[in-house]
Amino acid sequence: MLLTGAQIIMECLLEQDATTVFGYPGGAVLNIYDALYEYRDKINHIETSHEQGAAHAADGYARASGKTGVCLATSGPGATNLVTGIATAYMDSVPMVAITGNVNLGLLGLDSFQEVDITGITMPITKHNFIVKDVGDLAFTLREAFRIAQSGRKGPVLVDIPKDVTAHKCEFTSQKPDHPVGAPALPDESRLLQAVELLRECRRPFVYAGGGVIASEAAGALRELCEKLDAPVSCSLMCQGGFDQTDERYLGMLGMHGTVPSALALKECDVLVAVGTRFSDRVICNADLFARGCRVVHIDIDSAEFNKNIYADLRLKGDARTVLEALNSRLEPASRPEWTAQIKAWQREYPLSQAAGCKDGVTPQYLLETLYRLAGDQLILSTEVGQHQMWTAQFYPFQKPRRMITSGGLGTMGFGLGAALGAQVAQPGLRVVNVAGDGSFHMNCAELSTAAKYNIPVIELIVNNNVLGMVRQWQKLFYNGRFSQTTLNKATNYELLAEAFGVKAFTIRTCRDVEPVLRQALDYRGPSLINCLIDSDMNVLPMVPAGAAAEEPILEIDEKEQQQ
């Protein structure tokens, strides 16, 4: 077939089963958008309000489905508006292909209108990026982009295409997509046997799971390992739902806002099995004091993570699911009743809970637990970044993978609403709730108009405390209560704003409003916004202060003392 570059892009998307694209039109991508019109019955295009929203939507689509998300933007500011979304996906190893237009070949490098070196800009935040200067290279490049995004440690790839390349024609031959590069070979048998022997002999094993468990579809293998070891498990923020959090083995998160039982298990274990984790600083807290009393077995697909933040006594390189299945096939079930009894005692002694109420207001725990009671595991929760993000991880018991979508590594405020749109498009059989703080909400609230335009039935749940809560909490603890620029006092009428965008609005003021309002929003078939008012002094606890060990958290804050 003799096709234009723009048509070749469409055909390559169809080859890759990438039938949903999030984007925003502009001059340098006019040919691509003309092709989208031609292929409108085969490729669904969602026009977001801002290119950043398109990148976050593609990210959310990928996290919810496991497929590669696709976003599209024009040259110059359109391309640079994708940068935060690309960096977010890169930090969390999310497969994404970002396609950008650029000025004509003859105008490159001349500071032309809306020209920017987007490949140079994104080089540190992509697995790979390309600029296509010959239409004959376009199909190969796009196929490579999708292969790279899904191979090994997943991540974003950018393809920059000058406008005239999308107009040039060449022969196109359809082909089946290349399978991603296979999972790395298993570690040497000797290493596997070392790990098996260590796990057989240990008395107090503890399993810590990261986002690699989700990426490799390893939840089943993780559960089997924990059962065979008779071991407790903790999940990182990126692994929420990678282990059923209603299971008695689950101890909660580990790290800065982790639970006391998980911190004590880390302190007292004799072997820590870390699966698919990069040992973020928010998890290890003080690297010199982390896991200092145990041996560490680290399983990861990326050897660059070995000994980067934490020294591992035994390193097993490979796809998490493949390595876990190999270990499981070599391990016999064990019973460790004394260790199990100690874990249960810690769980009873240090339950994760907030006060029943705050000035007759709503606690995040009550809000999230009520939401779970009403909807169970039939929800996907995305979040913005801040206190509400931590409360969601602490108090909503995720039972399945890909049900919590959040910006872990980059910590991107404004991520959640775009990601919710992408997740809802990817999983139309589930409802998606974006849990937002009022500060994060203001960053990309215009994407409510996208939800209304396409009738995407997301629920925007604003945990509204009128402050930048997490920063304010640090100011309260470590800056003598000098709340510099963290009290918002915005005059926004959230209900009227939602209605102006075409979104149904609800308000929660007291605990009595929580259940009826959540029921109404869940029953409503279109997009909705819930403005839930909470007290400004609700805190995220436990909290490990800077420099302390993970097992030395702050468990309560004396508000009266802080206010004096």
JOJOKA-V995729 format. One record per residue. SS is DSSP state (alpha for helix, beta for strand, coil for the rest). OMEGA is omega in whole degrees, 0 to 359 (* if undefined). Layout:
[[SS:OMEGA] [SS:OMEGA]]
This chain:
[[coil:174] [beta:186] [beta:170] [beta:176] [alpha:180] [alpha:178] [alpha:177] [alpha:177] [alpha:180] [alpha:182] [alpha:178] [alpha:176] [alpha:180] [alpha:176] [alpha:185] [coil:184] [coil:178] [coil:188] [coil:175] [beta:180] [beta:176] [beta:183] [beta:181] [coil:186] [coil:177] [coil:188] [alpha:186] [alpha:180] [alpha:180] [alpha:179] [alpha:178] [alpha:180] [alpha:174] [alpha:176] [alpha:176] [alpha:176] [alpha:179] [alpha:184] [coil:188] [coil:178] [coil:183] [coil:183] [coil:181] [beta:178] [beta:176] [beta:179] [beta:180] [coil:181] [coil:185] [coil:181] [alpha:177] [alpha:177] [alpha:178] [alpha:179] [alpha:179] [alpha:178] [alpha:177] [alpha:177] [alpha:179] [alpha:177] [alpha:181] [alpha:182] [alpha:183] [alpha:187] [alpha:188] [coil:178] [coil:178] [coil:177] [beta:182] [beta:174] [beta:188] [beta:180] [beta:178] [coil:184] [coil:173] [coil:184] [alpha:176] [alpha:179] [alpha:182] [alpha:177] [coil:176] [coil:194] [alpha:181] [alpha:179] [alpha:177] [alpha:179] [alpha:177] [alpha:179] [alpha:181] [alpha:182] [alpha:182] [coil:176] [coil:181] [coil:181] [coil:182] [beta:170] [beta:177] [beta:179] [beta:179] [beta:171] [beta:173] [beta:181] [coil:180] [coil:183] [alpha:183] [alpha:181] [alpha:181] [coil:176] [coil:183] [coil:185] [coil:181] [coil:181] [coil:180] [coil:174] [coil:173] [coil:178] [coil:186] [alpha:176] [alpha:175] [alpha:181] [alpha:188] [alpha:182] [alpha:181] [alpha:187] [alpha:174] [coil:171] [coil:178] [beta:171] [beta:186] [beta:161] [beta:186] [beta:183] [coil:179] [coil:182] [alpha:178] [alpha:179] [alpha:192] [alpha:183] [alpha:179] [alpha:183] [alpha:180] [alpha:178] [alpha:177] [alpha:181] [alpha:180] [alpha:180] [alpha:182] [alpha:182] [alpha:185] [alpha:185] [coil:175] [coil:174] [coil:189] [coil:180] [coil:184] [beta:175] [beta:179] [beta:175] [beta:181] [beta:188] [beta:175] [beta:188] [alpha:183] [alpha:175] [alpha:179] [alpha:178] [alpha:180] [coil:181] [beta:171] [beta:178] [beta:179] [coil:176] [coil:180] [coil:176] [coil:178] [coil:182] [coil:174] [coil:173] [coil:176] [coil:176] [coil:185] [coil:178] [coil:180] [coil:179] [coil:178] [coil:172] [coil:177] [coil:179] [alpha:180] [alpha:179] [alpha:178] [alpha:180] [alpha:174] [alpha:181] [alpha:180] [alpha:181] [alpha:179] [alpha:182] [alpha:177] [alpha:187] [alpha:185] [coil:181] [coil:185] [coil:181] [beta:178] [beta:183] [beta:177] [beta:188] [beta:179] [coil:186] [coil:177] [alpha:177] [alpha:179] [alpha:185] [alpha:184] [coil:181] [coil:187] [coil:184] [alpha:180] [alpha:179] [alpha:177] [alpha:179] [alpha:181] [alpha:179] [alpha:181] [alpha:179] [alpha:180] [alpha:179] [alpha:189] [coil:188] [coil:171] [beta:183] [beta:173] [beta:180] [beta:174] [coil:176] [alpha:181] [alpha:182] [alpha:179] [coil:184] [coil:175] [coil:171] [coil:183] [coil:186] [coil:172] [coil:179] [coil:184] [coil:178] [coil:186] [beta:184] [coil:185] [coil:181] [coil:177] [coil:174] [coil:189] [coil:178] [coil:177] [coil:182] [coil:176] [alpha:179] [alpha:179] [alpha:179] [alpha:179] [alpha:177] [alpha:177] [alpha:182] [alpha:189] [alpha:183] [coil:175] [coil:173] [beta:174] [beta:176] [beta:183] [beta:187] [beta:172] [coil:182] [coil:178] [coil:180] [coil:178] [coil:178] [alpha:178] [alpha:178] [alpha:186] [alpha:180] [coil:176] [coil:186] [alpha:182] [alpha:183] [alpha:185] [coil:174] [coil:185] [coil:182] [coil:184] [coil:172] [beta:185] [beta:172] [beta:185] [beta:177] [beta:180] [beta:180] [coil:185] [coil:184] [alpha:177] [alpha:180] [alpha:181] [coil:178] [coil:179] [coil:180] [coil:181] [coil:177] [coil:178] [coil:178] [coil:180] [beta:185] [beta:180] [beta:182] [beta:177] [coil:173] [coil:187] [alpha:182] [alpha:182] [alpha:181] [alpha:180] [alpha:179] [alpha:178] [alpha:178] [alpha:182] [alpha:182] [alpha:182] [alpha:182] [coil:172] [coil:179] [coil:180] [coil:177] [coil:181] [coil:188] [alpha:181] [alpha:179] [alpha:179] [alpha:180] [alpha:179] [alpha:179] [alpha:181] [alpha:178] [alpha:177] [alpha:180] [alpha:178] [alpha:185] [alpha:186] [coil:177] [coil:178] [coil:183] [coil:174] [coil:177] [coil:182] [coil:179] [coil:180] [coil:183] [coil:180] [coil:181] [coil:184] [coil:171] [coil:176] [alpha:179] [alpha:180] [alpha:179] [alpha:185] [alpha:178] [alpha:176] [alpha:177] [alpha:178] [alpha:180] [alpha:182] [alpha:188] [alpha:178] [coil:183] [coil:180] [coil:179] [beta:162] [beta:176] [beta:167] [beta:178] [beta:164] [coil:184] [coil:180] [coil:182] [alpha:182] [alpha:178] [alpha:180] [alpha:178] [alpha:179] [alpha:179] [alpha:183] [alpha:195] [alpha:175] [coil:186] [coil:180] [coil:183] [coil:185] [coil:177] [coil:176] [coil:178] [coil:171] [beta:183] [beta:187] [coil:177] [coil:184] [coil:187] [coil:183] [coil:180] [coil:190] [coil:170] [coil:184] [coil:181] [alpha:199] [alpha:185] [alpha:175] [alpha:179] [alpha:178] [alpha:179] [alpha:180] [alpha:180] [alpha:181] [alpha:176] [alpha:181] [alpha:184] [coil:184] [coil:180] [coil:178] [coil:171] [beta:180] [beta:177] [beta:174] [beta:178] [beta:188] [beta:165] [beta:181] [alpha:176] [alpha:179] [alpha:183] [alpha:184] [alpha:184] [alpha:183] [alpha:184] [coil:180] [coil:178] [alpha:170] [alpha:180] [alpha:176] [alpha:178] [alpha:181] [alpha:183] [alpha:183] [coil:182] [coil:177] [coil:194] [coil:177] [coil:174] [beta:177] [beta:184] [beta:182] [beta:174] [beta:195] [beta:178] [coil:175] [coil:179] [beta:166] [coil:198] [alpha:184] [alpha:178] [alpha:178] [alpha:179] [alpha:176] [alpha:178] [alpha:179] [alpha:186] [alpha:192] [alpha:180] [coil:175] [coil:175] [coil:176] [coil:187] [coil:183] [coil:173] [coil:178] [coil:170] [beta:192] [coil:180] [coil:176] [coil:181] [coil:184] [coil:169] [coil:189] [alpha:182] [alpha:179] [alpha:178] [alpha:179] [alpha:181] [alpha:177] [alpha:177] [alpha:183] [coil:183] [coil:180] [beta:186] [beta:175] [beta:179] [beta:173] [beta:179] [coil:182] [coil:179] [alpha:181] [alpha:181] [alpha:193] [alpha:186] [alpha:181] [alpha:180] [alpha:177] [alpha:178] [alpha:180] [alpha:181] [alpha:179] [alpha:180] [alpha:183] [coil:187] [coil:179] [coil:178] [coil:182] [beta:177] [beta:175] [beta:175] [beta:184] [beta:184] [beta:174] [coil:183] [coil:182] [coil:184] [coil:170] [coil:185] [coil:171] [coil:179] [coil:0] [coil:177] [beta:178] [coil:180] [coil:181] [coil:177] [coil:182] [coil:174] [coil:182] [coil:182] [coil:179] [coil:184] [coil:167] [beta:184] [coil:177] [coil:179] [coil:178] [coil:185] [alpha:181] [alpha:180] [alpha:181] [alpha:183] [alpha:184] [coil:*]]
